């Protein structure tokens, strides 16, 4: 799957005519795959670049997008990482650069690359901000190798942004000396894109339409082992054996696609399960509008966009209690939480929402209100601006008054 540029000429060259603004090195994802998939980090980065912050700083972009899916060989990824490190190091040495904003997952290879950038920027006297975009937890056998390097890098970093309270607490346990640097800024989406779906769902609730139809469960995400889709199919088999009326629609692509399709056939779930491939844009919104429940049985997550989008569309969510998901899915209010790797428990939760349409409608509407209040892009750029702009010597009110 080839990668093509998603960064517009506007913000790849946004220093033209803006020499009075401080420059900020921004390391993140700015390129979209050719098939149109839009991951959470890609949306987060591009939405910040296009936000009113562009009128306060001059972004100096270092793109960390993976060049292909499935990933290229490790030697290609390594050479790409070295290229990014040299570019970031060169930019951070410039006098007109005042700060750096670095997006990274909490995985060893990504952390080695991105935290080196933070350390170098700190040594160059820049105000460095790192934001972790995945679950934070020890590395197991390699933790003793990584932790000294991370401690050194964090000492040279001014602020650490975590996506959830759970991530911040985990960070504090691993790096207690640096817990004072943490700021929780929840992941964000463009909630306006989903308001029409939520409003339509309210109309359905009032008219009691769809309540006697098959309950439609929807999965959206990568079809990889850590997403737990094999558990979802096992739960679907339990529901089918119980004679329950439901459908399961799986939207996504990945290395497990063929294996999961074969598993569905082997379990005789052809009547209940449909694989949609990767869906985006209007097609995704249409599928979300036809669904009743979003399901995400992952083994590890940060704060997934699919859950935010489902909630914004007034879908109740059944998800595993990993990463930052418990900050989103409030058990019994906006959805149901289950343990990862437990198909039987997942099936019980799914059965509950099949048999209680009133409850799932109420959960969905509460979830939509929560996302609108706490996870809009407008709130996110203001909070990040409040951290970033003082490092550049800029006044915060100039951003807040936009």
LINCOR-V494702 format. One record per residue. N is the residue number from 1. RES is the residue in one letter. SS is DSSP state (H for helix, E for strand, - for the rest). OMEGA is omega in whole degrees, -180 to 180 (none if undefined). Layout:
# LINCOR-V494702
<<N RES SS OMEGA> <N RES SS OMEGA>>
This chain:
# LINCOR-V494702
<<1 X - -178> <2 X - 178> <3 X E 176> <4 X E -174> <5 X E 174> <6 X - 180> <7 X - -178> <8 X - 176> <9 X H -179> <10 X H -177> <11 X H 169> <12 X H -179> <13 X - -171> <14 X - 175> <15 X - 179> <16 X - 177> <17 X - -177> <18 X - -173> <19 X - 180> <20 X - -179> <21 X - 177> <22 X E 180> <23 X E -179> <24 X E 174> <25 X E -177> <26 X E 179> <27 X E -177> <28 X E -177> <29 X - -177> <30 X - -177> <31 X E -177> <32 X E 174> <33 X E -176> <34 X - -179> <35 X - 175> <36 X - 179> <37 X - -176> <38 X - -179> <39 X - -177> <40 X H -179> <41 X H 178> <42 X H 179> <43 X H -178> <44 X H -177> <45 X H -177> <46 X H 178> <47 X H 176> <48 X H -180> <49 X H -178> <50 X - -179> <51 X - 177> <52 X H 174> <53 X H -180> <54 X H 178> <55 X H -178> <56 X - -180> <57 X E 173> <58 X E -178> <59 X E 171> <60 X E -168> <61 X E 171> <62 X E -173> <63 X E 179> <64 X - 180> <65 X - 174> <66 X - -170> <67 X - -180> <68 X - 174> <69 X - -1> <70 X - -175> <71 X - 176> <72 X - 178> <73 X - -174> <74 X H -180> <75 X H 176> <76 X H 178> <77 X H 178> <78 X H 179> <79 X H 176> <80 X H 180> <81 X H 179> <82 X H 178> <83 X H 180> <84 X H -180> <85 X H -180> <86 X H 179> <87 X H 180> <88 X H -180> <89 X H 180> <90 X H 179> <91 X H -177> <92 X H 177> <93 X - -177> <94 X - -178> <95 X - -176> <96 X - 174> <97 X E -175> <98 X E -173> <99 X E 177> <100 X E 177> <101 X E -172> <102 X E 175> <103 X E 179> <104 X E 168> <105 X - 179> <106 X - 178> <107 X - -169> <108 X H -175> <109 X H 178> <110 X H -179> <111 X H 178> <112 X H -180> <113 X H -171> <114 X H 180> <115 X H 171> <116 X H 177> <117 X H 180> <118 X H 180> <119 X H 179> <120 X H 178> <121 X H 177> <122 X H 177> <123 X H 178> <124 X - 177> <125 X - -180> <126 X - 175> <127 X E -174> <128 X E 179> <129 X E 177> <130 X E 177> <131 X E -179> <132 X E -173> <133 X - 178> <134 X - 179> <135 X - 180> <136 X - 178> <137 X - -179> <138 X - -175> <139 X - -180> <140 X H -173> <141 X H -178> <142 X H -175> <143 X H -178> <144 X H 176> <145 X H -174> <146 X H -168> <147 X H 178> <148 X H 178> <149 X H -180> <150 X H 178> <151 X H 178> <152 X H -179> <153 X H 180> <154 X H 178> <155 X H -180> <156 X - -179> <157 X - -175> <158 X - -177> <159 X E 176> <160 X E 179> <161 X E 175> <162 X E -176> <163 X - -174> <164 X - 175> <165 X H -180> <166 X H 179> <167 X H 179> <168 X H 179> <169 X H 178> <170 X H 177> <171 X H -179> <172 X H 178> <173 X H -177> <174 X H -177> <175 X - -174> <176 X H -179> <177 X H -176> <178 X H -177> <179 X H 178> <180 X H 180> <181 X H -172> <182 X E 174> <183 X E 177> <184 X E 172> <185 X - -175> <186 X - 176> <187 X - -173> <188 X - 174> <189 X E 173> <190 X - -174> <191 X H -179> <192 X H -178> <193 X H -173> <194 X H -178> <195 X H -179> <196 X H 178> <197 X H 179> <198 X H 179> <199 X H 178> <200 X H 179> <201 X H 177> <202 X H 179> <203 X H 178> <204 X H 180> <205 X H -179> <206 X H -178> <207 X H -178> <208 X - 175> <209 X - 179> <210 X - -175> <211 X - 180> <212 X - 179> <213 X - 176> <214 X - 177> <215 X E -176> <216 X E 174> <217 X E -176> <218 X E 171> <219 X E 176> <220 X E 178> <221 X - 178> <222 X - 177> <223 X - -179> <224 X - -175> <225 X H -175> <226 X H 179> <227 X H 174> <228 X - -178> <229 X H 176> <230 X H 175> <231 X H 180> <232 X H 177> <233 X H 178> <234 X H 177> <235 X H 178> <236 X H 178> <237 X H 178> <238 X H 180> <239 X H 180> <240 X H 179> <241 X H 179> <242 X - 177> <243 X - -178> <244 X - -176> <245 X - -178> <246 X E 170> <247 X E 177> <248 X E 180> <249 X E -175> <250 X E 179> <251 X E 179> <252 X - 177> <253 X - -180> <254 X - -172> <255 X - -176> <256 X - -173> <257 X H -178> <258 X H -180> <259 X H -179> <260 X H 176> <261 X H 178> <262 X H 179> <263 X H 179> <264 X H 178> <265 X H 180> <266 X H 180> <267 X - -180> <268 X - -179> <269 X - -177> <270 X - -179> <271 X - -176> <272 X - -170> <273 X E 178> <274 X E 177> <275 X E -173> <276 X E -169> <277 X E 179> <278 X - 179> <279 X - -178> <280 X - 175> <281 X H -177> <282 X H 180> <283 X H 179> <284 X H -180> <285 X H 178> <286 X H 179> <287 X H 179> <288 X H 179> <289 X H -180> <290 X H -176> <291 X - 176> <292 X - -176> <293 X E 172> <294 X E -180> <295 X E 177> <296 X E -175> <297 X - -174> <298 X - 174> <299 X - 179> <300 X - 179> <301 X - 167> <302 X - 172> <303 X - -166> <304 X - 178> <305 X H -177> <306 X H 178> <307 X H 177> <308 X H -179> <309 X H 178> <310 X H 179> <311 X H 178> <312 X H 177> <313 X - 177> <314 X - 173> <315 X - 169> <316 X E -174> <317 X E 167> <318 X E -176> <319 X E 177> <320 X E -177> <321 X - -179> <322 X - 176> <323 X - -179> <324 X - -177> <325 X H 179> <326 X H 174> <327 X H -179> <328 X H -175> <329 X - 179> <330 X - -172> <331 X E 179> <332 X - -179> <333 X - 178> <334 X - 179> <335 X E -179> <336 X E 179> <337 X E 177> <338 X E 176> <339 X - 177> <340 X - 177> <341 X - -177> <342 X - -178> <343 X H -179> <344 X H 178> <345 X H 177> <346 X H 179> <347 X H 178> <348 X H 179> <349 X H 179> <350 X H 178> <351 X H 180> <352 X H -178> <353 X H 171> <354 X H -173> <355 X H -177> <356 X - -179> <357 X H 179> <358 X H -179> <359 X H -177> <360 X H 177> <361 X H 179> <362 X H 178> <363 X H -178> <364 X H -179> <365 X H 177> <366 X H 179> <367 X H 179> <368 X H 179> <369 X H -179> <370 X H -179> <371 X H 179> <372 X H -177> <373 X H -168> <374 X H -170> <375 X - 179> <376 X E -180> <377 X H 180> <378 X H 178> <379 X H -174> <380 X H -176> <381 X H 177> <382 X H 180> <383 X H 178> <384 X H 176> <385 X H 180> <386 X H 177> <387 X H -170> <388 X H -173> <389 X H 177> <390 X H 177> <391 X H -180> <392 X H -177> <393 X - 179> <394 X - -179> <395 X - 179> <396 X - -178> <397 X H 179> <398 X H 177> <399 X H -174> <400 X H -180> <401 X - -179> <402 X - none>>
